[in-house]
Amino acid sequence: MSTDADADAPADARTAAAGAADDARLPLRERKKLRTRQALVDTALELFGERGFDGVTLDELCDAVEVSKRTFFRTFTSKEDVAMAPTQDLWAAFLANLEDEDTEPARGQTVFALLEGALTRAVDTVPGEGWAAGVLASRRLAAETPSMDAHGLAFCDRTTVAALAVLSRRLTLSPGDDLRVRLALDMLVAAFHRALDGWTAQGGRGAHTRADLATRLRAACTALPGALTVPAHPHRA
């Protein structure tokens, strides 16, 4: 698999998520960088799936895509970063949706509903025909790779901080709203992980689709209010 080895500007997750959706209108240089990034992601997940995360060196990955390590580090920070790119692209699209100045909150809409809508739209629209397959491969790999979980926690913290900054900029919030807004974000992340775990674990050919993941996410979000009121009935002897 060959790509341009001279792509020399960072193509971070948010740039990729936004740019790939409008690939045809991008300058040639940007299209080459996006193709290089996608080739690294696809090849990494394929090699890691065959040989395990620790069974593939960074040199071997770069050789397979015919790029230099310098090019790799302009695009990703580590092997964990490239292995988790599909999920990170989803959250980049989520942030882009939150920042969309053309989308105003509906009258009476809650912050949680705004967040849920931004994430479900991201599931539906994050670029890449093979995105769902990439998420599945990445999640299965993470289940046996502790360093990917640690990377994911750090990424989640950064994304939460970024989302809080967007909400503070776009919404009128009272001083006492900070904790509640942070908890709304935490609940969204929890609902997403429950949906993602169920989606990843299910069997059946063709079961791992965007539509099914979005459906599971909506169901998990709908269940959240009830989770706070489940009666704690003790067992009777």
LUMKOL-112706 format. One record per residue (C-alpha): x, y, z; residue in one letter; residue number from 1. Coordinates in steps of 0.05 Angstrom, whole numbers, plus 5000, padded with zeros to 4 digits. Example, Ala and Ser with C-alpha at 12.3 -4.5 7.8 and 13.67 -1.06 7.14 Angstrom:
BEGIN
PT east north   up type seq
PT 5246  4910 5156    A   1
PT 5273  4979 5143    S   2
***
This chain:
BEGIN
PT east north   up type seq
PT 5000  5000 5000    M   1
PT 5033  5064 4977    S   2
PT 5019  5137 4994    T   3
PT 5055  5203 4989    D   4
PT 5113  5202 5038    A   5
PT 5122  5277 5037    D   6
PT 5057  5300 5069    A   7
PT 5086  5350 5118    D   8
PT 5032  5383 5159    A   9
PT 4995  5354 5219    P  10
PT 4929  5321 5200    A  11
PT 4896  5315 5269    D  12
PT 4832  5279 5282    A  13
PT 4788  5341 5276    R  14
PT 4819  5362 5210    T  15
PT 4810  5292 5183    A  16
PT 4738  5286 5207    A  17
PT 4720  5353 5177    A  18
PT 4763  5350 5115    G  19
PT 4747  5280 5091    A  20
PT 4674  5298 5087    A  21
PT 4691  5349 5034    D  22
PT 4751  5314 5003    D  23
PT 4736  5335 4931    A  24
PT 4741  5409 4948    R  25
PT 4806  5406 4986    L  26
PT 4873  5426 4954    P  27
PT 4913  5367 4927    L  28
PT 4964  5372 4983    R  29
PT 4909  5366 5036    E  30
PT 4877  5307 5000    R  31
PT 4945  5272 4999    K  32
PT 4954  5282 5073    K  33
PT 4885  5254 5087    L  34
PT 4898  5194 5044    R  35
PT 4964  5182 5080    T  36
PT 4929  5187 5147    R  37
PT 4875  5138 5126    Q  38
PT 4927  5089 5098    A  39
PT 4964  5091 5165    L  40
PT 4899  5077 5203    V  41
PT 4876  5020 5157    D  42
PT 4944  4987 5154    T  43
PT 4956  4994 5229    A  44
PT 4890  4961 5246    L  45
PT 4902  4905 5196    E  46
PT 4973  4890 5221    L  47
PT 4954  4897 5295    F  48
PT 4895  4850 5283    G  49
PT 4940  4798 5251    E  50
PT 5001  4802 5296    R  51
PT 4978  4838 5359    G  52
PT 4992  4909 5380    F  53
PT 5061  4893 5408    D  54
PT 5077  4848 5349    G  55
PT 5083  4906 5300    V  56
PT 5138  4959 5307    T  57
PT 5129  5030 5285    L  58
PT 5184  5019 5233    D  59
PT 5145  4960 5204    E  60
PT 5081  5001 5200    L  61
PT 5115  5059 5165    C  62
PT 5149  5011 5116    D  63
PT 5082  4979 5100    A  64
PT 5052  5047 5082    V  65
PT 5117  5072 5051    E  66
PT 5122  5134 5094    V  67
PT 5177  5158 5140    S  68
PT 5171  5159 5216    K  69
PT 5176  5235 5210    R  70
PT 5112  5234 5169    T  71
PT 5079  5188 5219    F  72
PT 5094  5235 5277    F  73
PT 5066  5293 5238    R  74
PT 5000  5256 5237    T  75
PT 4998  5214 5301    F  76
PT 5032  5216 5368    T  77
PT 5040  5141 5379    S  78
PT 5018  5071 5358    K  79
PT 4961  5078 5408    E  80
PT 4939  5142 5374    D  81
PT 4935  5111 5305    V  82
PT 4900  5048 5332    A  83
PT 4846  5090 5364    M  84
PT 4837  5139 5306    A  85
PT 4766  5115 5286    P  86
PT 4736  5129 5354    T  87
PT 4776  5194 5361    Q  88
PT 4749  5216 5294    D  89
PT 4679  5206 5321    L  90
PT 4692  5252 5380    W  91
PT 4725  5303 5334    A  92
PT 4661  5304 5293    A  93
PT 4622  5311 5358    F  94
PT 4662  5374 5376    L  95
PT 4653  5401 5306    A  96
PT 4577  5392 5313    N  97
PT 4577  5428 5379    L  98
PT 4616  5486 5347    E  99
PT 4570  5490 5287    D 100
PT 4546  5562 5288    E 101
PT 4489  5544 5241    D 102
PT 4458  5498 5292    T 103
PT 4424  5535 5349    E 104
PT 4394  5498 5409    P 105
PT 4319  5491 5404    A 106
PT 4276  5530 5453    R 107
PT 4274  5492 5519    G 108
PT 4326  5441 5497    Q 109
PT 4370  5414 5553    T 110
PT 4445  5413 5551    V 111
PT 4443  5337 5552    F 112
PT 4396  5334 5492    A 113
PT 4443  5382 5455    L 114
PT 4503  5337 5471    L 115
PT 4465  5273 5452    E 116
PT 4444  5304 5385    G 117
PT 4515  5325 5369    A 118
PT 4542  5255 5383    L 119
PT 4487  5216 5346    T 120
PT 4497  5262 5286    R 121
PT 4571  5247 5289    A 122
PT 4557  5172 5287    V 123
PT 4515  5182 5226    D 124
PT 4562  5229 5189    T 125
PT 4635  5217 5210    V 126
PT 4671  5207 5143    P 127
PT 4696  5140 5117    G 128
PT 4659  5082 5085    E 129
PT 4699  5034 5129    G 130
PT 4692  5075 5192    W 131
PT 4647  5025 5229    A 132
PT 4694  4968 5213    A 133
PT 4752  5010 5238    G 134
PT 4716  5024 5304    V 135
PT 4702  4950 5313    L 136
PT 4774  4930 5299    A 137
PT 4800  4985 5345    S 138
PT 4754  4965 5403    R 139
PT 4771  4891 5398    R 140
PT 4845  4909 5398    L 141
PT 4836  4956 5458    A 142
PT 4805  4899 5498    A 143
PT 4873  4864 5499    E 144
PT 4919  4925 5499    T 145
PT 4922  4962 5566    P 146
PT 4962  5020 5537    S 147
PT 4904  5036 5490    M 148
PT 4857  5042 5549    D 149
PT 4904  5091 5583    A 150
PT 4910  5131 5518    H 151
PT 4834  5131 5512    G 152
PT 4825  5159 5582    L 153
PT 4873  5216 5568    A 154
PT 4837  5230 5502    F 155
PT 4770  5229 5537    C 156
PT 4793  5281 5587    D 157
PT 4819  5327 5532    R 158
PT 4754  5320 5493    T 159
PT 4712  5335 5555    T 160
PT 4753  5399 5569    V 161
PT 4744  5420 5496    A 162
PT 4669  5407 5498    A 163
PT 4661  5447 5562    L 164
PT 4698  5504 5529    A 165
PT 4651  5503 5469    V 166
PT 4590  5501 5514    L 167
PT 4615  5559 5556    S 168
PT 4627  5599 5494    R 169
PT 4561  5584 5459    R 170
PT 4512  5580 5517    L 171
PT 4490  5626 5573    T 172
PT 4506  5586 5636    L 173
PT 4497  5606 5708    S 174
PT 4556  5600 5756    P 175
PT 4523  5540 5789    G 176
PT 4515  5503 5723    D 177
PT 4588  5480 5716    D 178
PT 4580  5416 5756    L 179
PT 4514  5398 5723    R 180
PT 4542  5409 5653    V 181
PT 4604  5368 5669    R 182
PT 4560  5312 5695    L 183
PT 4518  5316 5632    A 184
PT 4581  5305 5591    L 185
PT 4603  5248 5637    D 186
PT 4535  5214 5629    M 187
PT 4539  5221 5553    L 188
PT 4607  5187 5553    V 189
PT 4581  5132 5599    A 190
PT 4520  5120 5554    A 191
PT 4565  5118 5493    F 192
PT 4610  5066 5524    H 193
PT 4551  5022 5543    R 194
PT 4525  5028 5472    A 195
PT 4593  5014 5442    L 196
PT 4605  4953 5487    D 197
PT 4539  4922 5466    G 198
PT 4550  4939 5393    W 199
PT 4620  4909 5394    T 200
PT 4598  4845 5430    A 201
PT 4539  4829 5387    Q 202
PT 4544  4773 5336    G 203
PT 4512  4766 5268    G 204
PT 4538  4782 5199    R 205
PT 4529  4855 5180    G 206
PT 4507  4873 5251    A 207
PT 4561  4926 5263    H 208
PT 4531  4985 5226    T 209
PT 4530  5059 5241    R 210
PT 4454  5057 5245    A 211
PT 4455  5003 5299    D 212
PT 4508  5040 5340    L 213
PT 4466  5104 5336    A 214
PT 4404  5065 5358    T 215
PT 4441  5035 5417    R 216
PT 4467  5104 5436    L 217
PT 4397  5134 5435    R 218
PT 4371  5076 5477    A 219
PT 4427  5084 5528    A 220
PT 4414  5159 5533    C 221
PT 4339  5147 5542    T 222
PT 4354  5098 5599    A 223
PT 4395  5148 5639    L 224
PT 4339  5184 5678    P 225
PT 4311  5117 5699    G 226
PT 4380  5094 5723    A 227
PT 4376  5146 5778    L 228
PT 4309  5120 5804    T 229
PT 4316  5044 5802    V 230
PT 4290  5020 5870    P 231
PT 4341  4985 5914    A 232
PT 4295  4927 5936    H 233
PT 4333  4879 5982    P 234
PT 4328  4804 5972    H 235
PT 4278  4772 6019    R 236
PT 4303  4711 6058    A 237
***
